[in-house]
């Protein structure tokens, strides 16, 4: 499919439910049609280093995987997969079609006012609001433990070091002062992982390696009762199979980005009560490393945007400052 065909579906309200105020939201990998009742996500026919949606069978496979995986934490939100195709020469989602020409993930539309990133911007989150979320994540992680993890600590070096491929963009956006810090990270990163590889492997074999969410930040959470955690990574198990510290570090880093470290402390406190995942000073160092890694990830994603806007530059600066701060605590 292409954007013109998706817009045609939006304009004709050719999908289940009400078409009132329907609108299209576009990312670099998908088109999402938002309606009062539902959301329909259509994967773009794209191929990148980290995912491949280039063929119809692959898009069907990953739509089905997205529904199955996300039902673990959002069982009432993910309704299924609908075919997309032509009926009487016009594009539509669902219904009787001659043949599927694409597929859409069908989701119940949630109330955006409960989205955690919006609540954070409005200053409407207090520490106790995170108790049920921490409970949900602790229960989820204990159910999703991988008994025989295929984990090489050196893969963390490769994942983190991907940032260095974007050095020119980062220097152009934030200035030459970033270059020596990146050089220090490049040199020290393998040494840090080597020092802690034994503990990383022990944790992986000790119940802390899980088939998790993989993209646990505030925009992917509705702070409802119970909380809804959605949009996990379906296209690459490598990004979803991880230490629980890596998973939790993403959201705690996000709280730091919003200037609310108290919320990260609260989330971790409530989580530890049910699933003690830090048991030594070395674990605390690893958690700080994973926070640095997650700031690294958000930095790379932000670098894909338009660097000329004040909002993007502010985000780049915020994630860079966090990465530098975390890294300074490790060396």
N, C-alpha and C positions, 0 to 999 in steps of 0.2 A: 504494500500500500504506500501511498504518498500523502503528504499533508493536505493537498487539495481534496482528495477523496475522504479523508477524515473530517475536514471542514464541511463537506457536503452532508455527511451523516449528522453533524451537529446542527446544521441549518435546517434540515428536514426532520429533526427529532426522530431519527430512524434507529431507535433503541428501546428496550423495555422501560416502563415507568414514565414519569412526567418529563416533558422537555422544557418546562418553564425555566428561564434563566440558565440554560445549559451553556457551558463554556469549555474551552479547550486549554489545557495546560501542557506545555511541551518541555521535555528534557532532552538531553543528548542521546538517550536510548529509548524513549517512549513518548507516545501521545496519551494523555489522560483526559477523558471527557467527564466533566463533573456536572451532575444534575441534582435536583433536590432530593431524589431518592437513592441514586446509585452513583458509582464511579466505574468507568470502563477504561482499562489500560490496554493499549495496543502497543506491542513492541515494534520498534522501528527495524527495518531490514538492514542492520548495520553489523559491522565486524570491527572489533578493536583488539588490542593485545589481551585485554582482560575478559572479553566476552565475544560470543558469536551468535547473532540473531539473523544471520544472512539468508537462511532458507526457511521455507514454511514448516517442514518437520521440526526444525530446531525451535522455532517460535512456539509451536504447539507444545513441545516437550517442556520448555521453560515456563510457559503459562501454567501448565498442569503442576509443575514443580513449585511454582510460586504459591498457588492455592494450597497445595498439600503442606508445605513448610510453614506458611503463615497461619494456618489453622491451629498450629501449636500454641500460639500466644494471642490470636485474634479469631477464635472459632466462629463467632457470629458475624464477622465482617466480610470474610471471603466466601462468596456464594458459589463460585464455580467458574468454568471457562465456557464462553459463548463463541460460536462460529461467526465470522464476518464474511460477507459475500454479497452477491447480486441477487435481487429479486425484481423481475420485470425490468432489468437493465439499470436498477438503482441500488446503490450501496446501503447495507443495513447491518446492524448487530443483532444476532439471534433470529429466531423465527425459522420458517421453512425456506431454505436456500438450495439452489441447484447444486452447489458444492462449496465447501469452505475455501476461501481465498486468503483468509487470515484468521486470527483468533484474538479474543479480548478476555482479560481477567475481569470478572464481574464482582464488584464489591458493594457492600452496603455503605451509603454515604454517612459518615460520622459528623458530629457537630464540631466544626473547626475551632470554635471558641474554647474547646477543651484541649487543643493541641498544646503540648508542653512548651514549645518554643515561644508561642504567643503569650502563654501565661507568664513565662519568664520575662519577656519584654515589658509586660504590663505590671510586673512586680507582684503577682498574685499567687506566688508559691511560698509555702512555709515548710520547714523541715518535716513536720509530722505528715504532710501530704504525701510523702514518699514511702511511708511504711508499707502500704499495700503493694506498691510497685516492687519494692525490695523483696517482699514475701513471694510475689509472683515469679520474679526472676530466680530466686533461690530454689523454689520448687521445680521450675523449668530446668535449671541447670542440673539438678540432681537426677532428673529423669533422662536427660540427654547426654549423660556421660558416655564417652567412647571407650570401650573396654581395652582395646588394643590399638592405641593411637599410632599412626604412621607420622612421626614428627621428627624433623631435623632442626635443631636450634639454629643452624646456619641459614635456614629459610628466613628467619627474622632479620638477618643482615641484608639479605636480598630485598625483602619487602621495604625495610627502612631506607636502604640506599637508593631506591628508585627516585627519591627526592633530588638526589644529586644530578640526575639527568635534566632537571628543570632549573639548574643554577642560574643560567643566563636570564631566564624570565624573572626569577626572584630578585636577582641583583638589579635588573632594569626597573622593577617595581618598587623596591625598598632601599636600594642604594648599595654602594660598595662595601659597607660595613658588614653585610651578611656573608661575604665571601670567606673571610678567615674563620668565622664560626662554622660554616659548612665544611671547611677543610679540616678543622679539629674533629668534627663529628665523623667525617670520612675515615680519619685515622684511628679514632678511639672506639668506634662502633664494633669492629670485629673483636677487639680485646675485651670489651664489656661482655659480649655474648659468650666468648670463650671462658671467661671467669665464672659465668653463671650457668653454663650449659648443663652441668650436673644437676643443679636444682631444677632447671626447666624440664629436664627429662624425668626427674623424680616426681614433679608435679603432674606431668602428663600421664604418668603411670599410677598416680595416686588419687585419681578421681576428679582432677581439676581440668581435664581436657574434655571438651564438649562439642556437640554439634549445635552451635548456638545460633544467635540472630545474625551477628556479623556487622551490623550497621546501627548500633544502639546509640542513637543521639536523639536530642529532644524533639526534633521535627517528626520523628517516627513513633511518637508516643502520644496517646490521648489520655490525659489524667482524669479518667472517669472511674466509676465504681462498678465492676473491677476495671483496672487500667487496660488499655488496648495498646499492644505493641505490634506494629505492622511493618510491612515493606522490608522483610529480611532479605539477605542475599541468597538468590536461588541459582545464579549462573556460574558459581565457582565454589565448590566445597572448601577449597583451600582458604578462602576468606571467611568461611563460616565455622570451620573446625579450629578451635582456639582455646587457650587458657581462659578460665573465667575472669582472671585479672585483666586480660586484654579486653574482654567484653565490657566489663564494668568501667574500665579506664576511659572508654569512649564517652560515656555519659558524664562521668566525673570531670573529664576535661571540658566537656561542653558547659557544665555548670561554672567552671573556672572562667571560661570565655565570656559568660554572661555576668561575671563579677559576683558569683554566688558560691564560693567554695564551701560555705556552710551546708549547702544542699548536697554536695558530693560527700561530705563527712557524714551527714545524716543517712543518706542512701547506704553508704558502706557500713555504718553502724547497724542499721536494721538488717542488712544482708548477713553480716557476720554472726548475728544472733542465731540465724537459722542454718548457715552454711559457712563455717569458719574457713576462709580461703587464704588468710594471711596468718601464718603461725611462727614467723621468724623475721629478724631484721632483713635477711636476704629477700624474703617475699616482698617486704616493703620497698626495697630497691627495684625489684622487678615491676611492681605496680607503678612506680614513678617512671620507669622505662616505657611501659605500655602507654602511659599518659603522653609521654613525648612522642611515641609512635603515632598515637591518634591525632595529636596536633599536626604531625607530619602529614597524615592522610588528608586532613581538612585543608591544609596548606596546598597540597597538590591539586585537590578538587577545585579550590578557589582560583588557582592559577589558570584553570581552563576557561575562566570567565573573562569578562571585559575589564582589563586592568585600568581603563581610563576613568571609571566611575569612582566617586568618593567612597561609596559603600564597599566596593570590592577592595580598594586600597586599605580601608579601615579593617576589613576582615583579614586580609593578608597580614597586616601589622599585628593584629590581635593574636592570630595563630602563631606567627613567628615569635612574638614575645613570650608566649607560653612555651613553645618548643625550646627556646633558649633558656628559659627559667628552669624547666624540668631537666634539661641536659646539664645545666650547671650544678644541679643537685646530685648528679650521678658520678661526676669526675672529681 
